[in-house]
Amino acid sequence: MRSPENTQHVEGGYVRPSFMIGLPSLGTVSMKFCMAFNRLQIPVNSATTALYVERMEVGVARNFIAQEYMKADPRPKYLFFLGDDMLPSWDALIRLWDEMEKGTWDVLSALYYLKLEPPSPLIRRINVPGALVPGVHFKVGEVVDCDSTGMDFCLIKPEVFENITYPYFKTGYDYTPIDQNGNGNVLQYTEDSYFLRKVREAKMRIGVHTGVRVSHYDNKTGMIF
């Protein structure tokens, strides 16, 4: 068939969204998580791969996932860490990705709370005692610059791993604020503080999207924080 004389070809620079979902698990997954995961939507026309790692210590598991992500060819644009005790809303990833696409952040987490009584937001700055408090240190809905947060619902750019040394994650003891007013600290065994300290030292930006609130489920008690 002969093309019309006024045929034009217009080409844009759109690149489809792409993610590697990294899910470290000890092997016990709740029905609530399965239901939330099944509802979780990804951006339209996205390409996704997934790596589920079972029964590895969490720091070891995150290192393994990060290495596999960096070896992937083609490499997805973002590594998406998802914890098996997270209960996200259906649009949580879309909203987090939308903010990440603005190019401001290197690591961007949703807001979730520690499994404490009272629950404490997992978002900290070095120069602020305790956790950052909604209504005091930030307005809910803001994207907040921070020094430390959690890794269980976050997006990470590959440049982060290119600019820090291996091991990226290492589990150890770190002090975490007990309550929302920053009173006291509890010694937590965690792997995320080590990673984020290296990210911060590399002059890369860590943020929490406080408008994307993800529920934190306790498999042992059934409580949601």
Secondary structure, 3 states (H helix, E strand, C coil): CCCCCCCCCCCCCCCCCEEEEEEEECCCCCHHHHHHHHHCCCCCCCEEEEEEEECCCHHHHHHHHHHHHHHCCCCCCEEEEECCCEECCCCHHHHHHHHHCCCCCCEEEEECEECCCCCEECEECCCCCCCCCECCCECCCCEEECCEECCCEEEECHHHHHCCCCCCCCCEEEEEECCCCCCCEEEEEECHHHHHHHHHHCCCCEEEEEEEECEEECCCCCCEC
